[in-house]
Amino acid sequence: MGVKFAREYEEIVEELTDALLEVQGSYEFLDMTDEDWEALAESERRECIRTLADDVFYGLGTEPDLELGNGKVAYDARKHWIQVADGDKVTRIIRLI
């Protein structure tokens, strides 16, 4: 299936990175403990989550709903967006076109 998009991929992934940084425990998807995460510098955390954002983007092409830490990422092909939630609260809508 794949995620269909018309915006620049890098822009989408940067927005997704920002959104995933706000999701409590998103780093757990990378098999990191709280202690591992806390030991990283801010730039290292961003790089880890940037890598995760790439994986999530491509993963949404086969599985439209992914759970990450306390949150969820969902791809809506009809609306051409990715929705990021932390718990029950939607924190970001990332437009793909």
Buried (B, 14 or more C-beta within 10 A) or exposed (E): EEBEBEEEEEEBBBBBBBBBBBBEBBBBBBEBEEEEBEEBEEEEBBEBBBEBBEEBBEBBEEEBEBEBBBBBBBBBBEEBBBBBBBEEEBBBEBBBE
